[in-house]
Amino acid sequence: MTERQAKLNWTEEQVPVSDRFDDPYFSLQNGLAETRHVFLAGNDLPARFVPGFQVAELGFGTGLNLLATWAEWERSGQTTPLRFTSFEAFPMSPTDMERALEAFPELSPWADRFLAAWPGQGICNLDTLHAEVIIGDARVSLSGWTGKADAWFLDGFSPAKNPELWEEGLMEEVARHTTPQGTAATYTAAGFVRRGLEAAGFTITRTPGFGRKRHMTRAAFLAR
């Protein structure tokens, strides 16, 4: 295991928990339902899908968000590649990803294809998916990314446990890498996160959260 690789514990329900941040990788209630509620519906997806659509994400984790998005991309009838770029400081090994994703048999057709082609980091190109996972501190790596996202999934660990991934300066970089009329969504409604997004140029809406979370955050970007 490299220093950068994710170190995990597993609950009895086989949910991976980060050793470093003491936080689960997805909802203990239903990770796939949470992804659909927060990141897909929170960005008005799949309704906004068009050829060339770009999703960007802070926190790749198990790859659950990518797979759920790719599944909806194909189900919506798209035949060109979905572009999905994720920034991850501590990547999970493909073996651990496979173990975690067994909790979501509905996604097996996409998980099997992805894991068969996934080198563990970097680029994975398939017929209907162009994915890239950029390893390192997003506060450094995002500034060097040349892309712009139509939709952002802000999915770092809890702001209380991983505040670095929610800093105002990083939210400014997110805004700088968002298309005009682009959006962002996150499971947290923490005040400093909402204020950081607002200061970066997003219009913020607090909406009902998933499961036991009372609220989540949706953000719409209007280019300055």
N, C-alpha and C positions, 0 to 999 in steps of 0.2 A: 504494500500500500504506500503510495506516495504521500508526501506531506500535504499536497493539495487535494487529495481524494477525500470524499466524504466519509466520516466515521459514524457508524450507525448503531443504534439499538433497535429492537423490534418488539412491539407490543404483542400480547397474546393473539390479537386479531390480525397480526402480520402487517401492521402499519409501521413504516420506518420512522424513527425519531432521530434527529440530529444530535449526536454526542456534543458537538461544539456549541450548539445553540439551545439544546434541550427543548426542542420544538418539533412536532410531527410535520411530515412533508405534505400531508393532506388531511382533510377533515376526518376525525374519528367517526363521524356519523355516516358520511357518504362522499368520498373524494370526487367522484365523477359528477355527482349532482351539484356539488359546490362549484366545480369548474364551469359547468353549464350555466349556473345562476350568476356567478360573479364575473367570469371573464368572457363568456360568449354572450349571454343576454346583456351583460354590463357594457358591452361594446356594440350592441345591436347586430350580433352575428347569429346566424349566417345571412341575414337579410342584406348586409352591405357587401357581401362577397362579389368581387368582379375579377376578371383576369388580371394577374399581376399584383394582387392584394398582398400587402406586407404586414405581418404581425411581428412585433418585437416584445421581448419578455425580460424582466429582471428575475432571475431565479429559475433555472431549468429543472432542478430537482429530479423527479422520477421520469420526466417526459410526459406526464399525464396531460398537461394542458396542450402540448403539441399534438398528441394523438387524438384527443377529443376534438380539437379544431380541424385536424386533417380529415377525420371521419365526417364531420359536418360539411367540409369542403367538397368531398366526393359525393356525399348524399345529396348535396344541393345541385349536383349536375355539372360542377366545374371539371374541366378536362385538362386545363393548363396547370402548371405547378403552383401550389401555395408557397409563398416565401415566408419563412419563419426563422427569426434570428433570436437567440437567447444568450444572455450574459450570466455566467455561473462561476462563482469563486471556487467552489469545492465540489467537483463533479462526482456523481455516483458511478460506481463501476457498472458495466453492462449486466453483470451477473446479479447485482443488487437491484438494478432497474427491472430486470425480468421478474425477479421474486416479488417486488412491490406491485408490478402491473398485473400479476396473477389475480389480484383482487377485483379486476375489471374485465371479466371474460367477454363482455360486449365489445370491448376494444381489441380483442385478440387478432382479428384480421389485419389491423393496422399495426399493433405492437409487434406481431411476428415479422411483418415486412420491414419495419423500421429496424428492429434489433438485428435482423439478418444482415443489414447493410451498414449498421452503425459502428464506426471505429472507436467510439468512446469519447471523442471530442472532434472538433473541426466540422467538416462539411459532409452532409449525407444527401445525395441527389437521387431521387426516384422519379418515376414518370409524373406523378402529381404532387411532388413535394421537393422543395429545395430548402433544406434546413442547415443552419449553421449554429454551433454552440461555441461561443467565444469564452475561453477560460481566463480567469483573472478577476481582479478587483474592478467592478463596473465603474467605479469613480475614476478609474484610469482608462479602461478599455473603451467605454462608450464614446468618449470624446474623439477617438480615432476611427469610429465607424462612419462609413460614408453613406449609409442608407438613411431612409426616413420611413417611419412606420405609419400605417393607416390606423392601427390599433395597438395599444400597449397593454400587456398583462403585467401588472406590478405585483409580484408574487414572492417577495423576499420573506424570510422568517419574521416573526412578530416584531414590530417596531421597538417594543420594550427590550427584546433580546438581540436584535440585529439592527440597531439604529443607523449603522453606516449605510445601509441600502435604502434609506429613506431621507437622507440629508437634503437640505434645500438645494445645494449645488448640484446634486445628482438629478433632482427634479428639473432643474434648469436645463441639464443636458438632455433629459427625456423630451422636454419641450422643443429643444433645438433639433431633435431628431424625430419630429412628428410632422406629418403632412398637414397642409391647410385643411381644416375640417376633420382632422384626425381625433381619435378618442383614446382614453385610458380608463382602466378599471382596476380596483383592488378590493380585497376583502376587508381591509381596515378602514375605520372611520376616525382614527387618531387625529386629534386636532392639529398637531404639528405637521402631519402628512398632508392634510387638506390645505393648510396654510402654505406649505411649500409648493404644492401644485398650483394654487391660486396665484402665488407670487410669480410663478414661472409663466403664467399666461393662460392657464386653464380655467374654464368655468366649472365650478364644482356643484355636484348634486349628491346629497346624502340619501340613500335609498335603503329599503329593508335588506338586511344581510341574510346569510344562509344559516340554517340551523339555529344554534344558540346565539349567534352574533346578531345583535339588534340592528346594526347598520353596516353598510359598506359605502364605498365612494365611487361615483362615476364622474368622469372629467371629459369635457369637450374643449378642443383647442381651436382658437381663432388666431391665425398667424398675425403677428404685429406688423 
